[in-house]
Amino acid sequence: MRTYAYYQSVFEHVPKPFAFVDLDLLDDNARAIASMAQGKNIRIASKSIRCVEILRRLLNSDSAYQGIMCFTAAEAAFLAGQGFDNLLLGYPQWQPQGLKAVLELIEAGKSITLMVDSIGHIEHLERLAEGCKRPIPVCIDIDMSVQYPGLRFGVWRSPISSWHAAEPVVQRIQASSWLRLDGLMGYEAQVAGVGDRAEGSIMTWAKNQLIRRLKKRSIQEAARRREEIIEHLRKLHALPRIVNAGGTGSLDSSCKEPWVTEVTVGSGFYSPGLFDHYASFRYQPAAAYGIEIVRQPQPDIITCLGGGYPASGAGGSDRLPKPYLPEGLKLLPLEGAGEVQTPLRYTGNTKLVVGDTVFFRHAKAGELCERFPFLYAVSNGRIVDQYATYRGMGECFL
């Protein structure tokens, strides 16, 4: 666990605001994740990293790391231009301009697989791919949400949740002159992206217990769906190269399925605030940002300049950045983290004065990089480099 004094010393003369990645903790997380993968390949989710140098570092850290899951066609083209290969588009794409750029890269020999979940996607790709000299690899996205009376536990992604729904899509790909089935993906978001160890009242405890029970059922259902579809593909002699599953929060369960060839991990490398609330794992907080105290309206209140970097998703207090160091900081419920100022109640033991730095962790992972042009790279108590983010390289994909 890093201390306030450690980072205060590292960033003593750095202008604020700034963001950083602690390479020692990042490497610790990468080793722990590779160990948890149980021999499966790990595909890195670029959405949760958004920094080319860190993507390279992770891919070079262990042979388990193979390939990148991208979030847009434009990003895939950008990463291919940076020398990356074995790219999987995690989401269906429609805009012809971005897709044509990817198709040209595939024709040039790059390994890029496009995501589909409907015959409409396939027919759209066929129109764009007509005349290509190489078959265009596609991956079918399988919905892993679980439906109960009055409750959908999961997210709205693919319309395909069974072999009955997948079969016509598979047949349409097999009948295509321009496409080939390269992958099957199922993301159990309700397991991978939902915490089950929140702190709070007895109601919070009860909610944790309910989420754990729902997760257990979801894990079983996800395995059943994948196995069903894989068995039918095996009978058709159409087993794909990629069977992709999971995310950081479902790594332990997804890796147990024998038919899964790879798992996707992203947020676990930085370990943002939302990932403090999982019962099955805990990684090190490797990325954070610092803002400056500019006034003190009361003895127990400090006010910082800026810092209001909320995360995407359903609005709520869990999407706010998390005060990190020094210990004893809390956001005020009526103000939260603001665009131009962030007041904090402080009950810690370290004496803070105007001009000092307060450290925050973003609620999510890669979104932090949309706020800063570069990350200071820290190792062994000093700044060793500056890593440009996508933003710092002039790129913004969503």
C-alpha positions in Angstrom: 0.0 0.0 0.0 1.4 3.3 -1.0 1.5 6.2 1.4 0.7 9.9 0.9 4.2 10.8 1.8 5.5 8.5 -1.0 3.6 10.2 -3.8 3.9 13.6 -2.2 7.7 13.2 -2.6 7.5 11.9 -6.1 5.3 14.7 -7.4 6.6 17.6 -5.2 7.5 19.8 -8.2 5.0 18.6 -10.7 2.3 21.2 -11.9 -1.3 20.1 -11.0 -3.6 18.6 -12.1 -1.8 15.5 -13.4 -2.4 11.8 -13.8 0.0 8.9 -13.3 0.5 5.2 -13.4 2.6 3.4 -10.8 4.5 0.9 -12.9 5.5 -1.2 -9.9 1.8 -1.7 -8.9 0.8 -2.2 -12.6 3.4 -4.9 -12.9 2.1 -6.6 -9.7 -1.4 -6.6 -11.1 -0.3 -8.0 -14.5 1.5 -10.8 -12.7 -1.5 -11.6 -10.5 -3.9 -11.6 -13.5 -1.6 -13.8 -15.5 -1.5 -16.3 -12.6 -5.3 -16.3 -12.2 -5.8 -17.0 -15.9 -5.1 -20.7 -15.3 -3.2 -21.1 -18.6 -5.8 -19.3 -20.8 -4.7 -16.5 -23.1 -5.5 -13.0 -21.9 -6.8 -10.4 -24.4 -6.2 -6.9 -23.1 -9.2 -4.5 -23.2 -7.8 -1.3 -24.7 -10.9 0.7 -23.5 -9.6 0.3 -20.0 -6.0 1.3 -20.8 -6.0 4.0 -23.6 -2.3 4.3 -23.6 -0.1 2.7 -26.3 3.0 2.4 -24.1 1.1 0.6 -21.4 -0.5 -1.7 -23.9 3.0 -2.6 -25.1 4.3 -3.1 -21.6 1.5 -5.5 -20.7 1.8 -7.5 -23.9 5.5 -7.9 -23.3 5.1 -8.8 -19.6 4.0 -12.4 -19.9 3.3 -14.9 -22.7 -0.3 -15.2 -21.4 -1.1 -11.8 -22.9 -2.1 -12.3 -26.5 -4.0 -9.7 -28.5 -6.2 -6.6 -27.8 -9.9 -6.1 -27.7 -10.6 -2.7 -29.3 -13.8 -0.6 -28.9 -14.1 1.1 -32.3 -13.0 0.5 -35.9 -11.0 3.7 -35.8 -9.2 2.7 -32.7 -8.4 -0.7 -34.3 -6.9 1.1 -37.4 -4.9 3.4 -35.1 -3.5 0.5 -33.1 -2.6 -1.5 -36.2 -0.7 1.6 -37.4 1.2 1.5 -34.1 2.3 -2.0 -34.9 -0.2 -4.0 -32.9 -1.9 -7.2 -34.3 -4.4 -9.8 -33.2 -7.1 -7.3 -32.7 -10.7 -8.1 -31.8 -13.5 -5.5 -32.1 -15.5 -5.9 -29.0 -18.6 -4.2 -30.4 -20.4 -4.2 -33.8 -19.4 -1.4 -36.1 -21.6 0.2 -38.8 -20.0 3.4 -40.1 -18.6 2.5 -43.6 -15.6 4.8 -43.4 -14.2 3.1 -40.3 -15.0 -0.4 -41.5 -13.4 0.2 -44.9 -10.2 1.2 -43.2 -10.2 -2.0 -41.2 -11.0 -4.1 -44.3 -8.0 -2.6 -46.1 -5.8 -3.6 -43.1 -7.1 -7.1 -43.2 -6.4 -7.3 -46.9 -2.8 -6.1 -46.1 -2.4 -9.0 -43.7 -3.4 -7.7 -40.3 -5.3 -10.0 -38.0 -8.5 -8.0 -37.1 -11.8 -9.7 -36.2 -15.1 -7.8 -36.5 -18.0 -8.3 -34.1 -21.5 -9.3 -35.3 -24.8 -10.3 -33.6 -27.3 -10.2 -36.5 -27.8 -11.1 -40.1 -28.1 -7.3 -40.7 -24.5 -6.9 -39.5 -23.3 -9.7 -41.8 -25.1 -8.3 -44.9 -23.7 -4.8 -44.2 -20.1 -6.2 -43.9 -20.7 -8.3 -47.1 -21.5 -5.2 -49.1 -18.4 -3.4 -47.9 -16.2 -6.5 -48.3 -17.2 -7.5 -51.8 -14.2 -8.0 -53.9 -11.8 -8.4 -50.9 -9.0 -10.8 -51.6 -9.0 -12.2 -48.1 -12.1 -13.5 -46.2 -13.1 -11.1 -43.4 -13.0 -12.8 -40.0 -16.1 -12.2 -37.8 -17.0 -13.0 -34.2 -20.5 -13.7 -32.9 -21.5 -11.9 -29.7 -23.6 -14.1 -27.4 -25.8 -12.4 -24.8 -25.0 -13.6 -21.2 -27.6 -11.7 -19.3 -30.0 -13.6 -17.1 -33.7 -12.9 -17.0 -35.9 -13.3 -13.9 -39.5 -12.2 -13.3 -39.2 -8.4 -12.9 -35.4 -8.4 -13.1 -32.9 -8.5 -15.9 -29.5 -9.3 -14.3 -27.0 -8.1 -16.9 -26.7 -5.6 -19.7 -28.4 -5.2 -23.1 -26.0 -6.3 -25.7 -26.6 -9.1 -28.3 -30.0 -10.5 -29.2 -28.5 -14.0 -29.4 -28.7 -16.0 -26.2 -29.1 -19.6 -27.5 -28.1 -21.9 -30.3 -31.7 -21.4 -31.7 -30.9 -17.7 -32.2 -27.3 -18.2 -33.2 -27.9 -20.9 -35.9 -29.2 -18.6 -38.6 -26.4 -16.2 -38.1 -23.8 -19.0 -38.3 -25.5 -20.3 -41.4 -25.5 -16.9 -43.0 -21.7 -16.5 -42.3 -21.0 -20.0 -43.7 -23.0 -19.1 -46.9 -21.0 -15.8 -47.4 -18.3 -15.5 -50.0 -16.6 -12.7 -48.1 -16.8 -13.6 -44.4 -15.7 -16.5 -42.2 -16.5 -17.4 -38.6 -13.4 -16.7 -36.5 -14.8 -16.2 -33.0 -17.5 -16.5 -30.4 -17.7 -14.0 -27.5 -19.8 -14.0 -24.4 -19.3 -11.2 -21.8 -21.0 -12.0 -18.5 -21.1 -8.3 -17.5 -23.3 -9.0 -14.4 -20.4 -11.1 -13.0 -17.4 -9.2 -14.4 -18.6 -5.7 -13.8 -20.8 -5.8 -10.6 -19.2 -5.6 -7.2 -20.5 -7.8 -4.4 -18.5 -6.5 -1.4 -19.8 -2.9 -0.9 -19.5 -1.5 2.6 -22.4 0.1 4.5 -25.6 -0.8 6.3 -27.4 -4.1 6.9 -29.3 -3.4 3.6 -25.9 -3.1 1.8 -24.9 -6.5 3.3 -28.2 -8.0 2.2 -27.7 -6.6 -1.3 -24.2 -8.1 -1.4 -25.6 -11.6 -0.5 -28.2 -11.3 -3.2 -25.7 -10.2 -5.9 -23.5 -13.2 -5.0 -26.3 -15.6 -5.4 -27.3 -14.1 -8.7 -23.7 -14.2 -9.8 -23.4 -17.9 -9.0 -26.5 -18.6 -11.1 -25.2 -16.4 -13.9 -21.8 -18.2 -14.0 -23.6 -21.5 -14.4 -25.9 -20.2 -17.1 -23.0 -18.5 -19.0 -21.1 -21.8 -19.1 -24.3 -23.7 -20.2 -24.9 -21.3 -23.1 -21.3 -21.3 -24.3 -21.2 -25.1 -24.2 -24.4 -25.5 -26.1 -23.3 -23.3 -28.9 -19.8 -24.8 -29.0 -21.2 -28.3 -29.2 -23.4 -27.4 -32.2 -20.4 -25.7 -33.9 -18.4 -28.8 -33.3 -21.0 -30.9 -35.1 -20.8 -28.6 -38.0 -17.0 -28.7 -38.0 -17.1 -25.0 -37.6 -15.3 -24.4 -34.3 -13.9 -20.9 -34.3 -10.3 -19.9 -33.5 -11.5 -17.6 -30.6 -13.8 -18.4 -27.8 -13.7 -15.3 -25.7 -15.2 -14.9 -22.2 -15.3 -12.7 -19.2 -13.7 -9.7 -17.8 -11.7 -8.7 -14.7 -14.4 -9.5 -12.3 -15.2 -13.0 -13.7 -11.6 -14.1 -14.5 -11.7 -16.9 -11.9 -15.0 -18.4 -13.2 -14.6 -17.8 -17.0 -11.2 -19.6 -17.0 -12.7 -22.8 -15.7 -14.7 -23.4 -18.9 -12.6 -25.9 -21.0 -14.0 -24.6 -24.3 -12.9 -21.0 -23.5 -9.6 -20.2 -25.4 -9.1 -16.6 -24.0 -10.4 -14.2 -21.4 -10.5 -10.4 -21.7 -9.1 -8.2 -18.9 -8.8 -4.5 -18.8 -9.8 -2.7 -15.6 -7.8 -5.0 -13.3 -4.5 -3.5 -14.5 -5.3 0.0 -13.2 -7.7 -1.2 -10.5 -10.0 1.8 -10.3 -12.4 2.7 -7.5 -15.3 0.4 -8.6 -13.0 -2.6 -8.3 -12.6 -2.2 -4.5 -15.9 -4.0 -4.0 -15.3 -7.6 -5.2 -15.2 -10.5 -2.8 -13.1 -12.8 -5.0 -10.1 -10.6 -5.7 -8.3 -7.3 -4.9 -5.6 -5.6 -7.1 -3.4 -2.7 -6.4 -4.5 0.9 -7.3 -2.0 1.6 -10.1 -3.5 4.7 -11.6 -4.6 7.9 -10.0 -4.6 11.7 -10.4 -3.6 14.7 -8.3 -5.3 18.0 -7.8 -4.2 21.0 -5.8 -5.7 22.4 -2.6 -6.4 26.1 -3.2 -8.4 27.2 -0.2 -9.6 26.1 3.3 -13.1 27.5 4.1 -13.2 25.7 7.5 -10.6 23.8 9.6 -12.0 20.5 8.6 -12.8 21.4 4.9 -10.3 21.8 2.1 -11.2 22.9 -1.4 -9.3 21.7 -4.5 -9.2 23.1 -8.0 -11.0 20.9 -10.5 -11.1 17.2 -10.2 -14.7 16.5 -11.2 -14.1 13.5 -13.5 -17.2 11.2 -13.2 -17.4 7.8 -14.8 -19.9 6.6 -17.4 -22.9 4.4 -16.5 -26.0 4.9 -14.4 -25.6 8.1 -12.4 -24.8 7.5 -8.8 -22.3 8.2 -6.1 -20.3 5.1 -7.1 -19.5 6.9 -10.4 -17.7 9.7 -8.7 -13.9 9.8 -8.3 -12.7 8.3 -5.0 -10.5 10.3 -2.7 -7.4 8.3 -2.3 -4.6 9.9 -0.3 -4.1 11.1 2.3 -6.5 8.9 4.2 -9.4 10.7 5.9 -10.9 12.5 2.9 -14.5 12.4 2.0 -16.5 14.2 -0.7 -19.4 16.3 0.4 -22.8 14.8 -0.6 -24.3 18.1 -1.8 -21.3 19.0 -4.0 -19.5 15.9 -5.0 -16.5 16.3 -7.3 -16.9 19.5 -9.3 -15.7 20.8 -12.7 -13.8 23.8 -11.2 -13.7 22.9 -7.5 -14.0 19.9 -5.2 -14.5 20.5 -1.5 -13.5 17.7 0.8 -14.0 17.0 4.5 -10.7 16.0 6.0 -10.3 14.0 9.3 -6.8 12.6 8.7 -3.6 13.1 10.7 -1.4 14.6 7.9 -1.4 18.4 8.1 -2.6 19.8 4.8 -2.1 23.4 3.6 -3.0 25.4 0.5 -0.7 24.2 -2.4 -0.6 20.6 -1.3 -1.7 17.7 -3.6 -4.7 15.5 -3.0 -4.8 12.2 -4.8 -8.0 10.6 -6.4 -8.7 7.4 -8.2 -11.2 7.4 -11.0 -14.2 5.1 -10.6 -13.4 3.4 -13.8 -10.2 2.6 -15.6 -9.4 4.0 -19.0 -11.7 6.9 -18.8 -9.1 8.7 -16.7 -6.9 9.0 -19.8 -9.6 11.1 -21.6 -8.8 13.9 -19.2 -5.0 14.0 -19.5 -2.6 14.1 -22.4 -0.1 11.9 -20.7 0.5 9.8 -17.6 3.6 10.2 -15.4 5.2 6.8 -15.2 6.4 6.2 -11.6 8.8 3.5 -10.4 10.9 3.1 -7.2 9.9 6.4 -5.9 10.6 8.6 -8.9 9.2 9.6 -12.3 10.9 7.6 -14.9 8.9 8.6 -18.1 5.8 10.2 -19.5 3.4 8.0 -21.4 1.1 9.7 -23.9 -2.6 8.8 -23.6 -4.8 8.5 -26.7 -5.8 12.1 -26.1 -2.1 13.1 -25.9 -1.6 11.4 -29.3 -4.5 13.5 -30.8 -7.0 10.6 -30.8 -10.5 10.5 -29.4 -12.5 7.4 -30.5 -15.8 7.8 -28.5 
